[in-house]
Amino acid sequence: MPISQSASIQTAIAGVAELRRAWLNAVEIADADRLASMVTDDVVVVHGNGGILQGKVNFREDFLRGFAAFSIEQRTSPVEIVLHGRWAFDVAEVETCFTPRKGGEPHHVRSTTVTALYQQPDGSWMVARVLGLIE
């Protein structure tokens, strides 16, 4: 593989990893607006329970409801990033802890998440599709 192609791949992988870090930070500080800024207008999310949401507005509202009800902690262990043209597919093992804000026991969820990111004209990445598979 030519050096320029290898450098381009490394730049893309670094961009995807940076988006993942920004995502986790936004979850940590319960910032639904910041999360919404990281997704495409036509984002589609398939939750591990089979629920589906479409669109940035619904995405933001879903996180606002979640943050109102729970303190959410999330950790990821990247498994693989696959690049194909302007698409990146980020596979990660995710551990999420939902602690009810009004009391109650925390709920822990382990999942494998496949996130499809689309590269924007400026080279940045946005989340376009998410598929969560609960273990």
Residue, then its C-alpha position, 0 to 999 in steps of 0.5 A: m500500500p502506498i504511503s499516502q494511502s496508509a497515512s489517509i487510512q490512519t487519519a480516518i481511523a484517528g478521526v473515528a476514534e476522536l468522535r468516539r471519545a467526544w461521544l463518551n464525553a458528551v454522555e458523561i456530561a449528559d449533553a444531548d445537544r452535543l450528541a445530536s451535533m455528532v449525528t446526521d440528520d437522517v440518523v437511524v438507531v436500532h436499540g438492543n431491545g429492538g426499538i428504532l428511532q430515526g432522525k436527529v430530532n428524535f435522537r436528541e429527544d431520546f437522550l434528553r429523556g434518558f438523561a432526565a431519568f438516569s445518570i449514564e456511564q459508558r465505557t467502550s472497548p474498540v474491536e475493529i474499524v472497517l473503512h469503505g470509501r466515505w464510510a467507516f464501521d466502528v465495532a465496539e464492546v460497550e458497557t453502560c450503567f444506568t443509575p436512576r436519578k430518583g433512587g433505585e439500583p443501577h442497571h448494567v448493560r453489556s452490548t456490542t455496537v456497530t456504528a456506521l459513520y459517514q465522512q463529511p466534505d470537511g473530512s470530519w465524521m458523523v454517526a449515521r447508523v447505530l445497531g446495538l446488540i445486547e449480550 
